[in-house]
């Protein structure tokens, strides 16, 4: 149930910690694996037991990523790799980023000289808080299969391959991708997966939710379990996300509007460029006043470090 929590005079309608912050600070503790296991079990449709968490080049964050995204790499009991990424702000090449992340894991987790039968299965789970692509659903699943050009049949494994690799289809050998566009979910949760999406979207867990992992989340992800210092750090994280998201949205919307006011094609191009430039400067100035680091401001506004320091 939602309750009002005061924070510096503001009201925040949630009892629970945002999932990205929980991934960063809490869910890496083995005692809290049950929350992640429940989420993955609900999403993948099979029982998932996390063996351990791993560090990888694919899930390291830079200064900008501290606010914009958080990644977590898990290994399940079958030796498969599961990369979970939460992305807060728009990234136009995010599809390619997903491909890059899984490709890095495939090559990183095979020893030099090992046969290709040692390639690890990779799941890429992407929780995005922006409009990625064009589609009507809120959850998308992508996998690889080979379909005949002439006959339309799907290329299958031989009985020997099925027995050796312990899978039924070719697609099970390849990386699989899940995209959860949680901001697009605006309905009553009627299934376990929708209960999880509701929590990811709102930060709240319905009283009647029964999805695996959510009961553990109720117990372990409450705001009132955090110390004052942890709460302050958490609220700063929320503030930075809001600042980055709102300023980038404003920049794009107003930049397009100023460009349209020029009338003719040449005027629109020049006006849009000038408008976006002005908004970049305004964004940088606001973020600088808010105390955000120069590197983060540079990433979000597009200005150079030198330009920002002169503001």
Secondary structure as UniProt FT lines:
FT   STRAND          4..7
FT   TURN            8..9
FT   STRAND          10..13
FT   HELIX           19..25
FT   TURN            26..28
FT   HELIX           30..32
FT   HELIX           33..44
FT   STRAND          50..54
FT   HELIX           57..59
FT   TURN            63..64
FT   HELIX           65..68
FT   STRAND          69..76
FT   TURN            77..78
FT   STRAND          81..87
FT   TURN            92..93
FT   HELIX           94..108
FT   TURN            112..113
FT   HELIX           116..118
FT   STRAND          122..128
FT   STRAND          139..142
FT   TURN            149..151
FT   HELIX           159..165
FT   HELIX           170..173
FT   STRAND          176..181
FT   HELIX           182..184
FT   HELIX           192..202
FT   TURN            207..208
FT   TURN            212..213
FT   HELIX           214..220
FT   HELIX           223..225
FT   HELIX           228..260
FT   TURN            261..262
FT   HELIX           265..289
FT   TURN            290..291
FT   HELIX           294..301
FT   HELIX           305..309
//
